[in-house]
Amino acid sequence: MNEPVTDAIKMVDLRVDYGDFAAVDSLSLSVPFGEVFGLVGPNGAGKTSSFKVLATLMEPTFGEVFLCGIDIALQPERARQVLGYMPDLAPVPTDLKCWEFLDLYAAAHGLPEIERHLRIGECLEKVDLEDKREAICSSLSRGMKQRLVLAKTLLHRPKVMLLDEPASGMDPVSRAALRNTLRSLADEGTTVMVSSHILSELADMCSSVGFMAGGKLVDAGKIDDVLARQGSMRRQIKVQMLDESSVPACRQALSDAGIGVVDAVGALLKFSMEGEGGEQVRLLKRLVDQGLPVRSFEEKRTSIEDVLLDLDQKHHEQQGGKN
């Protein structure tokens, strides 16, 4: 008896070589249904190659890939039926109306004519472009064209969607519409994998994230869990004093507590420290017990960008050590 498929995307020991260079190295990752998963990493991390393999546009050197339980190497055509792929800056014809552009692709997917009409309306509404149905594609802004391509990607109701830089060129209104669309799709059980350089958008858009560096998957999981793991060793702290005159005494107290490097701008001190919340509580108590006029004490939450910069730095240091 076949076991039920729980993962929309599953990669096992995926490897992609370009000559002697391993663009993707031993990548194993599972993404369940209903997730909006962000794949991030510095340039050359292996994201684009991974997307091309998932989209059945390139065969891997080694490894297995499954979409909704379908082995894409053995059944690529069947896999494409459950897959929607939106590349970065996909071309849009200049001489067609928006509904004509969508009708062309709906027909290519084999949708009957009556169903095509209804489905085009549903997809335009999904991306908040229903009022542009009769508009010529060339009249759309760049962000609207991106949303139109997203509507095209939705036509055949894919269970897995791959979006490469979907927010590229979008204005804030279009980005908000994109976020709402992806959340709605996830609520309906669709799995979305997004690659983007707009890291602040990913934090609002995704429920899970995976970090790649040097072709390897460094960490993956729920965003808060990954950020907690990656940022647990070094926490950025801000201490706002009541006035600048107390800054030297606070510096000395922090030095006595083992805090080495402290940056000060006016009455604001910034530094990094190790340890969980309990260590911060003890440090704050120490400052207050010494009579220092602390106005505020806060931890700067680790962001996706912070982790990405750390990974990029570590990768370059490792590459430098190999040379």
C-alpha positions in Angstrom: 0.0 0.0 0.0 1.4 3.4 -1.0 2.1 5.9 1.8 0.3 9.3 1.5 2.5 12.0 0.0 3.1 14.7 2.6 5.9 16.7 0.9 5.1 18.8 -2.2 8.9 19.2 -2.9 11.5 16.6 -1.9 15.2 16.7 -3.0 17.6 14.0 -2.0 21.3 14.4 -2.3 20.9 16.7 -5.3 24.1 17.6 -7.1 24.7 19.9 -10.1 28.2 20.1 -11.6 29.5 22.5 -14.3 32.7 20.8 -15.3 34.8 20.5 -12.1 32.6 23.1 -10.3 29.8 21.8 -8.0 27.1 24.5 -8.1 24.8 22.4 -5.9 26.4 19.9 -3.5 24.4 17.2 -1.6 21.2 19.2 -1.3 18.5 17.4 0.6 15.3 19.3 1.4 11.6 18.6 2.0 8.9 21.2 1.8 5.3 20.2 2.9 2.1 21.3 1.2 0.8 24.7 2.0 4.2 26.4 2.7 5.6 29.6 1.2 9.3 28.7 1.3 12.0 31.2 0.7 15.3 30.0 -0.8 18.0 32.6 -0.2 21.8 32.8 -0.4 24.5 35.0 -1.8 25.3 35.0 -5.5 26.7 31.7 -6.6 25.0 29.8 -3.7 23.3 27.4 -6.0 19.7 28.8 -5.9 19.3 29.2 -9.7 20.6 25.8 -10.5 18.3 24.2 -7.9 15.3 26.1 -9.4 16.2 24.9 -12.9 16.3 21.3 -11.8 13.0 21.6 -10.0 11.4 23.2 -13.0 12.6 20.3 -15.2 14.7 22.6 -17.3 18.0 20.9 -16.4 19.0 17.4 -15.4 21.0 17.1 -12.2 24.4 15.4 -12.1 23.2 13.2 -9.2 20.3 12.9 -6.8 16.5 12.5 -6.8 13.8 15.1 -7.0 10.1 14.6 -6.3 7.1 17.0 -6.9 4.0 15.8 -5.2 5.5 12.4 -5.0 6.3 12.3 -8.8 9.9 11.5 -9.7 10.7 14.2 -12.2 13.4 12.2 -13.8 11.1 9.3 -14.6 7.9 11.3 -15.3 8.8 14.8 -16.3 5.6 15.5 -18.2 3.4 14.4 -15.3 5.5 16.5 -13.0 5.0 19.6 -15.2 1.2 19.2 -14.8 1.5 20.0 -11.1 4.2 22.6 -11.5 4.0 26.3 -12.1 7.2 28.2 -12.9 7.7 31.9 -13.0 11.2 33.0 -14.1 12.7 36.3 -13.4 11.4 39.0 -15.9 9.4 36.5 -18.1 8.6 38.0 -21.5 5.1 39.5 -22.1 3.8 40.1 -25.7 3.3 43.7 -26.6 0.3 43.3 -29.0 -2.1 41.1 -27.1 -4.7 42.1 -24.6 -4.2 40.6 -21.1 -7.1 38.1 -21.5 -5.7 37.1 -24.9 -2.3 36.4 -23.4 -3.8 34.3 -20.7 -6.1 32.5 -23.1 -3.1 31.5 -25.2 -1.5 29.7 -22.3 -4.8 28.3 -21.0 -5.4 26.7 -24.4 -1.8 25.3 -24.3 -2.7 23.7 -20.9 -5.7 22.0 -22.6 -8.4 23.9 -20.7 -11.8 23.8 -22.6 -12.9 27.2 -24.0 -15.8 27.8 -21.5 -13.5 26.9 -18.6 -10.7 29.1 -20.0 -13.0 32.2 -19.8 -13.9 31.5 -16.2 -10.4 30.6 -15.2 -8.8 33.7 -16.7 -11.2 35.9 -14.7 -10.3 33.9 -11.5 -6.6 34.3 -12.0 -6.8 38.0 -12.9 -8.8 38.5 -9.7 -6.3 36.5 -7.7 -3.5 38.9 -8.7 -5.7 42.0 -8.4 -5.7 42.8 -12.2 -9.3 42.1 -13.1 -9.8 45.7 -14.2 -6.9 45.2 -16.8 -8.6 42.3 -18.6 -9.0 44.3 -21.8 -5.8 46.3 -21.5 -3.0 45.8 -24.0 0.0 44.1 -22.3 2.4 46.7 -23.4 0.4 49.4 -21.5 1.1 47.7 -18.1 3.7 48.8 -15.7 6.6 46.5 -15.0 5.1 45.4 -11.7 1.7 44.7 -13.4 3.4 42.6 -16.0 5.0 40.5 -13.3 1.5 40.0 -11.7 0.1 39.1 -15.2 2.8 36.4 -15.5 1.9 35.2 -12.1 -1.7 34.9 -13.2 -0.5 32.9 -16.3 1.4 30.6 -13.9 -1.8 29.9 -11.9 -4.0 29.0 -14.9 -3.7 25.2 -14.6 -4.0 25.2 -10.8 -0.5 23.9 -10.0 0.2 22.3 -6.6 3.8 23.5 -6.6 4.9 27.0 -7.7 8.5 28.1 -8.3 8.9 31.9 -8.3 12.3 33.3 -9.2 12.6 37.0 -8.1 8.8 37.5 -8.4 8.9 41.0 -6.8 11.5 42.3 -9.2 10.4 45.7 -10.5 7.3 45.8 -8.4 6.1 48.9 -6.6 4.9 48.7 -3.0 1.3 48.2 -4.1 2.2 45.3 -6.4 4.4 43.7 -3.7 1.5 43.8 -1.2 -0.8 42.2 -3.8 1.9 39.5 -4.4 2.1 38.8 -0.7 -1.6 38.4 -0.4 -1.8 36.2 -3.4 0.9 33.8 -2.1 -0.7 33.6 1.3 -4.0 32.8 -0.3 -2.4 30.1 -2.4 -0.8 28.5 0.7 -4.1 28.6 2.5 -5.5 26.5 -0.4 -2.7 23.9 0.0 -0.4 25.1 -2.8 3.3 25.1 -2.0 5.3 28.1 -3.2 9.1 28.3 -3.4 10.4 31.8 -3.8 13.9 33.0 -4.6 14.4 36.8 -4.0 17.1 39.4 -3.3 14.5 41.6 -1.5 15.1 40.0 1.8 12.7 42.2 3.8 9.9 41.0 1.5 10.7 37.3 2.2 10.3 37.8 5.9 6.8 39.0 5.4 6.0 36.6 2.5 7.3 33.2 3.7 6.5 30.8 6.4 9.7 28.9 6.0 13.2 29.6 4.7 16.3 27.8 3.5 19.8 29.3 3.5 22.3 28.2 0.8 26.0 29.0 0.6 28.7 27.5 -1.6 26.2 25.1 -3.1 25.2 23.6 0.2 22.0 24.0 2.3 23.2 25.6 5.6 19.9 25.6 7.5 16.1 25.3 6.7 12.9 25.4 8.6 10.3 27.9 10.0 11.7 31.4 9.8 11.7 32.1 13.5 13.4 28.8 14.3 16.1 29.3 11.7 16.8 32.9 12.7 17.0 31.8 16.3 19.5 29.1 15.5 21.7 31.2 13.2 21.6 34.3 15.5 21.8 32.5 18.8 25.6 32.9 19.2 25.7 36.6 18.7 23.0 39.0 19.7 23.0 42.7 18.8 22.1 44.9 21.8 21.2 48.6 22.0 21.4 50.5 25.2 20.0 54.1 25.3 21.3 56.2 28.2 19.4 59.1 29.6 22.2 61.5 28.5 25.7 61.4 26.9 27.5 62.2 30.2 26.8 58.6 31.5 28.3 56.9 28.4 31.9 56.6 29.7 30.7 54.9 32.9 28.4 52.6 31.0 31.3 51.7 28.7 33.4 50.8 31.7 30.6 48.7 33.2 30.2 46.8 29.9 34.0 46.2 29.7 33.9 44.9 33.3 31.1 42.5 32.2 33.3 41.1 29.3 31.8 43.2 26.5 34.8 44.1 24.3 33.7 46.3 21.4 31.1 49.0 22.1 30.0 51.6 19.5 28.5 54.8 20.8 26.5 57.5 18.9 25.4 60.2 21.3 23.7 58.5 24.2 23.2 55.3 22.3 25.5 52.3 22.8 25.6 49.3 20.5 27.4 46.0 21.0 27.1 42.3 20.5 27.0 39.6 23.2 26.6 35.9 23.5 23.9 34.1 25.5 20.1 33.8 25.8 17.7 36.3 27.4 18.8 35.4 30.9 22.3 36.8 30.2 20.8 40.0 29.0 18.6 40.4 32.1 21.7 39.9 34.3 23.6 42.5 32.3 20.8 45.0 32.5 20.5 44.4 36.3 24.2 45.0 36.6 24.0 48.4 34.9 21.0 49.5 36.9 22.5 48.3 40.2 25.5 50.6 39.5 23.2 53.5 39.3 23.6 54.0 35.5 20.6 55.9 34.0 19.5 53.3 31.4 16.6 54.7 29.4 16.1 51.5 27.2 17.7 48.2 26.6 16.7 46.1 23.6 17.9 43.2 21.4 17.9 43.8 17.7 16.1 40.8 16.2 18.2 38.8 13.8 17.0 39.3 10.3 17.3 37.2 7.1 19.7 39.8 5.8 21.9 39.5 8.9 22.1 35.7 8.5 22.8 36.0 4.7 25.6 38.5 5.3 27.2 36.2 7.9 26.9 33.2 5.6 28.5 35.2 2.7 31.4 36.3 4.9 32.0 32.7 6.2 31.9 31.3 2.7 34.5 33.8 1.5 36.7 33.1 4.5 36.5 29.4 3.8 37.3 29.9 0.1 40.2 32.1 1.0 41.5 29.3 3.3 41.4 26.9 0.4 43.5 29.1 -1.9 
